[in-house]
Structures are given as C-alpha cells and as structure tokens.
C-alpha cells in the first residue's frame, strides 16, 4: 500500500459539489475582488475564532507582515525595534519581521513541545523589544498563559502566528484569541486550506483591523483615497467562497486528525522514534504529526522504500539560511538539533485506518543503523 503524505485531491473531493456551486456563485455574481464572499467569510471566520474582526489578505506571510506594518503606522513599533520569535519555525515568521525593518530575536524552543519556551523569551527581552511572536508550531498552541503574562508584565505586543493552528483551543478560547492579533494562512495544505493562496488577520482591536483593511488595499479606505502607502494583498473572492465551504467541516476534520494522532501515539513503540507530546488534546489540531529520530534520513528512506511519503518540517532553521547570514552566530543548539531529527508522517482528514496501520507497521519495522 502506497501512503501519500497528504492528498489534496482526496481532501477536496469530499466537498466537490459544494465547491463547484460556490465557484459558480462567484462567477455569476460578476464581482471578483473584495465582494460579498470575502465579507461573509471574514464574518464567519471571526465568529469561529471568537473575535470581532477578521481581515482577509493574500497569504499567511502578508497577514503577519501587515500586523507589524499596522502597528508601525499606529506608532506602537518603530524601525529597528526587536521582535522575539522562535528559532524553530518556518522562515515566514522571520520574513514578516525583517520586511518591516524590525529585528528578529530568535529563542530556543521547549524541548517537549518544540514551541516557544517562555523562560527563553523572558531572558531575551531587552530595551528595544516591542513584541513577542508566538508560533503555534505543527498545530499545537504555544504556552499562551505564560506568554500573555510576560507580554503584560513587560508591556509588549503579543502576536500569534497561527498559520498551522486553525481551531486549536485552550480553556474555551481558540487560536487567535489570545494575543493582540493573529495571522492565519489558508495555503492549500493547511487544516483550513483554500484552492490557492490566502490568509487572514484576526483581532478584537477595531482600529488595528481598520488599518490592516486599508493597508491591504493600496492604503485606501475609500476608493481612490489613499491614507497610507499600502500594498495589494486581498483575499480573492473565489478563495473566500471555497473557504466558506470548508470552514463548515473544519471541526470534523480536526476530530479525524486527532483520531489519526491517537492511533500513531498508541501504535508506534520504537526505541529510536520519539513521539510528539502534548498537554491537552484540545490544544493540538495536528496540522503535522512530527516525530524525532537521530537517524532521521535513514527512517525517511525506510518509509519511502515501503511506499510511505514523509516530509521534513524544516530541514534548515531560518538563522542558518543564506537570507539571514547576519544571524549565523546565534547560539541555538536545540533548534539546530531538532531540524536534523524531525520527520513528519502522513497526516490528514482522508488518512484512513488501513493507511494509518501501514505507517505504524513500517515504523515498527525500522532497523536503526548504528
């Protein structure tokens, strides 16, 4: 049995009729940019997150970048200020910071969850620190109570990079509802994925939401009136229509992902494969199921030889990328070790029992080289 890492064709086939009807609705409307579909999705997604505002933008990176840009416009951050960010994250978290001429300050992760370690954050706070960017890596909430307390104590902004965590919860609050603002990605492979690119900012701050809505649209609040030097980053009407369909099924899909994760965690018992840990199930939506293995490449080759696809999220941390040569001297040994050892197993709402059992069986049969 061949097991794909994630089959988007199978994922979207489940809603094919509704997606086609939504596409036809947009085509027939004659309005294709910032119309009724975007407005409706913004209302529905804000409601899902438990917040007052959602602003649809072009992608997840723009969502993060526009939050910082809006805070600069509002005078809360100035060029050269520092933003504390996990060293163990996708490079988009860093890019949003440097794109705004701010300084990323990477910190080590918690060795159990791989998420931002609050103790490391506190140690990194300096006179130019203005914000903490908490990344909910792989779909698991960062330690938001501790990070919220830190942000309040030091008068810092708390921004959530929730690109992988749609629907993750803690104490009745969903990802996006803990910080001052949060960024989501709707890249097709996300738990809530469009059929193209897309993103959104969610917040309870009306002034911030209005500023981001203007910035995404050439800096304009009214047609041909430009208050700011903005950009063009608008969630597409067609993608908003697709997302409205898929949002209805998000919690159902999360429940299935959790079922798959439980089966993996119960079935894989290998001395050289370290399983992910979690505090409470509701806090993790399993965008990715990531294991650790000191012989990661050998494990991946073993899986591939048996028809099982896997991926590495991520092979090289941002501070070791050529784009961030200025950070190459950052001392982040745990981050670097994780990037050498992590491997993502197949995960998704169409990964059925036989495929899950096949992955478990092949993992159990791995013979770790000396």
C-alpha positions, -999 to 999 in steps of 0.1 A, spaced: 0 0 0 14 34 -10 5 61 15 7 97 4 18 124 28 -14 144 21 -37 140 -9 -53 174 -15 -73 159 -44 -90 135 -20 -94 162 7 -113 185 -17 -132 157 -35 -154 153 -4 -169 188 -9 -166 188 -47 -203 196 -54 -203 224 -28 -170 239 -41 -183 239 -77 -215 256 -66 -195 282 -47 -174 288 -77 -204 292 -99 -219 316 -75 -188 338 -77 -187 336 -115 -224 345 -118 -220 374 -94 -198 395 -117 -179 408 -87 -144 392 -81 -124 414 -57 -135 424 -21 -171 415 -26 -198 396 -7 -178 364 -4 -149 380 13 -171 400 36 -191 369 45 -160 348 51 -145 375 73 -176 375 95 -178 337 97 -141 332 104 -140 359 130 -170 342 147 -153 308 145 -122 323 163 -144 341 188 -132 376 178 -148 407 164 -127 412 133 -111 391 105 -94 408 76 -88 386 45 -54 391 28 -34 375 1 -15 349 21 -2 340 56 31 359 53 12 391 43 -11 385 73 19 385 97 37 414 79 6 436 78 1 432 116 35 446 122 31 472 95 -1 484 110 14 486 145 42 507 129 16 530 114 -1 533 147 31 542 165 34 511 186 66 499 169 95 517 152 121 506 127 149 489 145 128 476 173 131 439 182 105 411 179 112 378 198 105 348 176 110 311 179 142 299 163 124 267 154 98 279 128 92 284 91 111 313 77 79 333 71 79 343 108 113 359 103 105 374 69 75 393 83 97 409 109 126 419 87 103 430 59 92 458 83 128 467 91 124 452 125 149 429 141 141 392 147 155 378 180 153 340 179 150 319 210 152 282 217 121 260 219 107 240 247 123 205 243 90 187 248 65 207 227 91 223 203 71 255 208 85 288 222 99 285 257 86 313 279 118 312 300 139 318 269 116 347 259 120 364 292 158 361 290 158 377 255 137 408 264 158 439 260 153 477 258 143 476 221 119 446 225 84 456 214 67 423 206 66 386 211 56 365 181 43 331 193 41 304 167 17 275 172 40 250 156 26 219 139 -9 228 152 -2 229 189 -8 260 210 22 277 225 21 283 262 -2 313 259 -9 319 296 28 322 303 35 343 272 4 365 279 17 372 314 51 380 301 37 404 275 16 422 300 44 424 326 68 440 301 42 460 281 48 441 249 26 432 220 17 396 216 12 384 181 1 348 172 15 331 141 -15 307 139 -8 296 103 -9 259 114 -34 260 142 -69 268 130 -92 256 157 -67 247 184 -82 255 218 -74 261 254 -100 268 282 -126 275 256 -106 300 235 -94 293 200 -60 300 184 -60 337 175 -79 348 206 -50 350 230 -28 378 216 -33 413 204 -37 400 168 -31 367 150 -22 357 114 -36 327 96 -26 310 64 -50 293 41 -24 277 19 -40 246 3 -22 221 27 -34 238 59 -61 224 80 -84 251 66 -69 254 31 -81 273 1 -76 261 -35 -49 287 -39 -32 311 -16 -49 332 11 -46 345 46 -63 365 73 -57 386 104 -80 383 133 -82 407 163 -106 424 187 -88 457 180 -111 477 157 -85 504 150 -59 477 140 -84 459 118 -94 491 100 -57 500 94 -49 465 81 -80 466 58 -68 498 43 -31 487 40 -41 455 21 -59 476 -4 -33 501 -16 -36 520 17 -72 530 8 -102 532 30 -124 547 3 -119 542 -35 -91 565 -48 -84 579 -14 -51 566 -1 -43 573 35 -12 552 37 15 537 14 -2 503 12 1 473 -9 -22 449 -29 -29 419 -7 -65 410 -8 -82 376 -2 -97 366 -35 -135 363 -39 -131 328 -53 -109 316 -25 -132 332 1 -161 312 -14 -141 280 -12 -131 287 24 -167 293 34 -175 258 23 -145 242 40 -149 261 73 -182 242 79 -162 210 80 -131 222 99 -140 208 133 -150 174 118 -116 173 100 -98 182 132 -115 154 150 -103 129 124 -67 142 126 -68 137 164 -80 102 158 -51 95 135 -27 110 160 -40 89 188 -35 57 167 0 68 159 8 75 195 -7 42 207 8 21 179 43 34 173 65 20 201 100 22 187 131 29 208 146 52 182 114 71 173 104 98 197 67 107 195 52 142 200 40 151 234 10 174 243 -5 188 274 -42 185 264 -57 171 232 -78 202 225 -47 223 222 -34 204 192 -51 202 158 -23 180 142 -16 200 111 16 179 112 25 147 131 62 152 138 85 126 153 121 128 162 148 103 152 186 106 155 188 87 122 160 107 105 173 103 70 175 66 73 140 65 87 127 86 58 144 63 33 130 33 50 95 47 48 99 57 12 112 22 3 78 9 16 57 34 -3 51 59 25 57 96 19 71 118 46 84 153 48 109 173 69 95 205 85 120 221 83 155 209 72 173 242 78 163 267 105 159 304 95 191 316 113 211 291 92 197 302 59 217 324 35 189 350 37 198 355 74 236 354 73 236 381 100 221 356 125 245 327 117 263 332 151 231 328 171 236 301 196 205 278 191 218 242 196 184 227 204 168 243 174 196 230 151 193 195 166 155 194 160 160 204 124 183 175 120 160 150 136 123 159 129 102 139 104 66 145 95 45 113 90 14 112 68 -15 132 83 -48 144 71 -86 140 71 -86 114 44 -59 92 60 -80 61 67 -74 32 91 -56 8 68 -31 35 58 -25 45 94 -19 9 103 5 6 74 25 36 86 26 21 121 37 -13 108 65 2 87 77 24 115 79 -5 139 99 -25 114 126 3 111 161 -11 118 181 19 130 217 19 117 245 20 142 
